[in-house]
Amino acid sequence: MNALVDMNAMRAAAGEASALLRLLAHEDRLLLLCQLSQEELCVGDLEERLDIHQPSLSQQLGVLRRDGVVHTRRAGRHIYYRIADPRVLKLLQTLYGLFCDNEGEHE
């Protein structure tokens, strides 16, 4: 029975992980999250930094918000985005270390 409980928990975790990986598999969403892993940013900042324009930017941010990966905060006319889940932040840091840190050192 213990193995069954563990397998059920593992299956649930695998489902959650695969859903997150599908979300990260979109290049624009991954770029957005990489920027948001560094700091909270508003839509205008993200558009300027990443050269992703409306309506694609809003669409991708909407997907991230709908899936609970980012939280928003309104300040006047601006909406600021930040990463909501510390596990996502840790995964992004790992991806950065594997693919972006010390570029050119890949074998």
C-alpha atoms as an extended CHARMM CRD file, in Angstrom:
* protein
*
       107  EXT
         1         1  MET       CA              0.0000000000        0.0000000000        0.0000000000  PROA      1               0.0000000000
         2         2  ASN       CA              2.8810000000        2.3710000000        0.7910000000  PROA      2               0.0000000000
         3         3  ALA       CA              4.3510000000        1.9390000000       -2.7020000000  PROA      3               0.0000000000
         4         4  LEU       CA              0.9280000000        2.6850000000       -4.2060000000  PROA      4               0.0000000000
         5         5  VAL       CA              0.6100000000        5.8950000000       -2.2090000000  PROA      5               0.0000000000
         6         6  ASP       CA              4.1140000000        6.9540000000       -3.2320000000  PROA      6               0.0000000000
         7         7  MET       CA              3.3840000000        6.1110000000       -6.8860000000  PROA      7               0.0000000000
         8         8  ASN       CA              0.1690000000        8.1290000000       -6.7960000000  PROA      8               0.0000000000
         9         9  ALA       CA              2.0360000000       11.0870000000       -5.3470000000  PROA      9               0.0000000000
        10        10  MET       CA              4.7700000000       10.6590000000       -7.9470000000  PROA      10              0.0000000000
        11        11  ARG       CA              2.1960000000       10.4840000000      -10.7600000000  PROA      11              0.0000000000
        12        12  ALA       CA              0.5500000000       13.6910000000       -9.5340000000  PROA      12              0.0000000000
        13        13  ALA       CA              3.9270000000       15.4300000000       -9.2860000000  PROA      13              0.0000000000
        14        14  ALA       CA              4.8600000000       14.2120000000      -12.7720000000  PROA      14              0.0000000000
        15        15  GLY       CA              1.6370000000       15.6610000000      -14.1500000000  PROA      15              0.0000000000
        16        16  GLU       CA              2.3280000000       18.9990000000      -12.5130000000  PROA      16              0.0000000000
        17        17  ALA       CA              5.9410000000       19.0330000000      -13.7200000000  PROA      17              0.0000000000
        18        18  SER       CA              5.0220000000       18.1340000000      -17.2940000000  PROA      18              0.0000000000
        19        19  ALA       CA              2.3970000000       20.9050000000      -17.3700000000  PROA      19              0.0000000000
        20        20  LEU       CA              5.0290000000       23.4140000000      -16.2620000000  PROA      20              0.0000000000
        21        21  LEU       CA              7.5300000000       22.1230000000      -18.8160000000  PROA      21              0.0000000000
        22        22  ARG       CA              4.9150000000       22.4920000000      -21.5970000000  PROA      22              0.0000000000
        23        23  LEU       CA              4.3850000000       26.0640000000      -20.4570000000  PROA      23              0.0000000000
        24        24  LEU       CA              8.1390000000       26.7600000000      -20.5470000000  PROA      24              0.0000000000
        25        25  ALA       CA              8.4990000000       25.1470000000      -23.9790000000  PROA      25              0.0000000000
        26        26  HSD       CA              7.2610000000       28.3680000000      -25.6530000000  PROA      26              0.0000000000
        27        27  GLU       CA             10.2340000000       30.6330000000      -26.4070000000  PROA      27              0.0000000000
        28        28  ASP       CA              8.4720000000       33.9460000000      -25.6510000000  PROA      28              0.0000000000
        29        29  ARG       CA              7.0900000000       32.6790000000      -22.3440000000  PROA      29              0.0000000000
        30        30  LEU       CA             10.5200000000       31.3810000000      -21.3540000000  PROA      30              0.0000000000
        31        31  LEU       CA             12.0990000000       34.7490000000      -22.1900000000  PROA      31              0.0000000000
        32        32  LEU       CA              9.4140000000       36.5630000000      -20.1820000000  PROA      32              0.0000000000
        33        33  LEU       CA              9.9880000000       34.3280000000      -17.1790000000  PROA      33              0.0000000000
        34        34  CYS       CA             13.7510000000       34.7170000000      -17.4240000000  PROA      34              0.0000000000
        35        35  GLN       CA             13.3350000000       38.4880000000      -17.1650000000  PROA      35              0.0000000000
        36        36  LEU       CA             10.8400000000       38.1520000000      -14.3190000000  PROA      36              0.0000000000
        37        37  SER       CA             13.2310000000       35.8530000000      -12.4600000000  PROA      37              0.0000000000
        38        38  GLN       CA             15.5010000000       38.8820000000      -12.0640000000  PROA      38              0.0000000000
        39        39  GLU       CA             12.9000000000       41.4360000000      -10.9250000000  PROA      39              0.0000000000
        40        40  GLU       CA              9.2860000000       42.5130000000      -11.0010000000  PROA      40              0.0000000000
        41        41  LEU       CA              8.5390000000       44.2940000000      -14.2950000000  PROA      41              0.0000000000
        42        42  CYS       CA              5.6730000000       46.0760000000      -15.9970000000  PROA      42              0.0000000000
        43        43  VAL       CA              4.4060000000       45.2880000000      -19.4910000000  PROA      43              0.0000000000
        44        44  GLY       CA              6.2160000000       48.2540000000      -21.0440000000  PROA      44              0.0000000000
        45        45  ASP       CA              9.5560000000       47.1600000000      -19.5770000000  PROA      45              0.0000000000
        46        46  LEU       CA              9.0720000000       43.6130000000      -20.8390000000  PROA      46              0.0000000000
        47        47  GLU       CA              8.1090000000       44.8260000000      -24.3050000000  PROA      47              0.0000000000
        48        48  GLU       CA             11.1740000000       47.0640000000      -24.5180000000  PROA      48              0.0000000000
        49        49  ARG       CA             13.6510000000       44.4880000000      -23.1850000000  PROA      49              0.0000000000
        50        50  LEU       CA             12.4300000000       41.5130000000      -25.1760000000  PROA      50              0.0000000000
        51        51  ASP       CA             11.1060000000       43.1300000000      -28.3520000000  PROA      51              0.0000000000
        52        52  ILE       CA              7.8910000000       41.1190000000      -27.9920000000  PROA      52              0.0000000000
        53        53  HSD       CA              5.0020000000       43.3100000000      -29.0650000000  PROA      53              0.0000000000
        54        54  GLN       CA              1.2690000000       43.4400000000      -28.4710000000  PROA      54              0.0000000000
        55        55  PRO       CA             -0.9180000000       41.4320000000      -28.7760000000  PROA      55              0.0000000000
        56        56  SER       CA              1.5200000000       38.5100000000      -28.4440000000  PROA      56              0.0000000000
        57        57  LEU       CA              2.9970000000       39.9050000000      -25.2190000000  PROA      57              0.0000000000
        58        58  SER       CA             -0.4100000000       40.2270000000      -23.5540000000  PROA      58              0.0000000000
        59        59  GLN       CA             -1.4170000000       36.7840000000      -24.7680000000  PROA      59              0.0000000000
        60        60  GLN       CA              1.6690000000       35.1050000000      -23.3020000000  PROA      60              0.0000000000
        61        61  LEU       CA              1.4180000000       37.0200000000      -20.0220000000  PROA      61              0.0000000000
        62        62  GLY       CA             -2.2340000000       35.9830000000      -19.8460000000  PROA      62              0.0000000000
        63        63  VAL       CA             -1.2750000000       32.3180000000      -20.2160000000  PROA      63              0.0000000000
        64        64  LEU       CA              1.3090000000       32.6590000000      -17.4380000000  PROA      64              0.0000000000
        65        65  ARG       CA             -1.1930000000       34.4210000000      -15.1870000000  PROA      65              0.0000000000
        66        66  ARG       CA             -3.9800000000       31.9230000000      -15.9100000000  PROA      66              0.0000000000
        67        67  ASP       CA             -1.6790000000       29.0250000000      -15.0350000000  PROA      67              0.0000000000
        68        68  GLY       CA             -0.6410000000       30.6800000000      -11.7700000000  PROA      68              0.0000000000
        69        69  VAL       CA              3.0140000000       31.0880000000      -12.7290000000  PROA      69              0.0000000000
        70        70  VAL       CA              2.9840000000       34.8740000000      -12.2960000000  PROA      70              0.0000000000
        71        71  HSD       CA              1.1800000000       37.2920000000      -10.0040000000  PROA      71              0.0000000000
        72        72  THR       CA              0.2710000000       40.8400000000      -10.9060000000  PROA      72              0.0000000000
        73        73  ARG       CA              0.2150000000       44.1110000000       -9.0230000000  PROA      73              0.0000000000
        74        74  ARG       CA             -1.3650000000       47.3030000000      -10.2560000000  PROA      74              0.0000000000
        75        75  ALA       CA              0.3290000000       50.6330000000       -9.5540000000  PROA      75              0.0000000000
        76        76  GLY       CA             -1.5350000000       53.4760000000      -11.2110000000  PROA      76              0.0000000000
        77        77  ARG       CA             -1.7580000000       52.7310000000      -14.9020000000  PROA      77              0.0000000000
        78        78  HSD       CA              0.9130000000       50.0270000000      -14.8110000000  PROA      78              0.0000000000
        79        79  ILE       CA              0.5390000000       46.3140000000      -14.1630000000  PROA      79              0.0000000000
        80        80  TYR       CA              3.6310000000       44.6810000000      -12.7180000000  PROA      80              0.0000000000
        81        81  TYR       CA              4.3920000000       40.9740000000      -13.0550000000  PROA      81              0.0000000000
        82        82  ARG       CA              6.4350000000       38.7260000000      -10.8040000000  PROA      82              0.0000000000
        83        83  ILE       CA              7.0000000000       34.9910000000      -10.5140000000  PROA      83              0.0000000000
        84        84  ALA       CA              4.4660000000       33.4300000000       -8.1670000000  PROA      84              0.0000000000
        85        85  ASP       CA              5.9590000000       30.0090000000       -7.4890000000  PROA      85              0.0000000000
        86        86  PRO       CA              9.4210000000       29.5910000000       -5.9210000000  PROA      86              0.0000000000
        87        87  ARG       CA              9.7690000000       26.2350000000       -7.7120000000  PROA      87              0.0000000000
        88        88  VAL       CA              9.4990000000       28.0270000000      -11.0530000000  PROA      88              0.0000000000
        89        89  LEU       CA             12.1800000000       30.4640000000       -9.9760000000  PROA      89              0.0000000000
        90        90  LYS       CA             14.4790000000       27.5910000000       -8.9730000000  PROA      90              0.0000000000
        91        91  LEU       CA             13.8820000000       25.8420000000      -12.3090000000  PROA      91              0.0000000000
        92        92  LEU       CA             14.6610000000       29.0470000000      -14.2150000000  PROA      92              0.0000000000
        93        93  GLN       CA             17.8840000000       29.4660000000      -12.2510000000  PROA      93              0.0000000000
        94        94  THR       CA             18.8560000000       25.9150000000      -13.1720000000  PROA      94              0.0000000000
        95        95  LEU       CA             18.0700000000       26.5260000000      -16.8560000000  PROA      95              0.0000000000
        96        96  TYR       CA             20.0990000000       29.7240000000      -16.7480000000  PROA      96              0.0000000000
        97        97  GLY       CA             23.0630000000       27.8600000000      -15.2890000000  PROA      97              0.0000000000
        98        98  LEU       CA             22.8060000000       25.1420000000      -17.9260000000  PROA      98              0.0000000000
        99        99  PHE       CA             22.1980000000       27.2750000000      -21.0170000000  PROA      99              0.0000000000
       100       100  CYS       CA             23.1650000000       30.9040000000      -20.3870000000  PROA      100             0.0000000000
       101       101  ASP       CA             25.9230000000       31.0290000000      -17.7920000000  PROA      101             0.0000000000
       102       102  ASN       CA             29.4280000000       30.7790000000      -19.2960000000  PROA      102             0.0000000000
       103       103  GLU       CA             28.1880000000       30.6100000000      -22.8590000000  PROA      103             0.0000000000
       104       104  GLY       CA             30.5470000000       28.8520000000      -25.1930000000  PROA      104             0.0000000000
       105       105  GLU       CA             31.5820000000       26.2930000000      -22.6040000000  PROA      105             0.0000000000
       106       106  HSD       CA             29.0340000000       23.7070000000      -23.7600000000  PROA      106             0.0000000000
       107       107  GLU       CA             30.5030000000       20.4420000000      -24.9280000000  PROA      107             0.0000000000
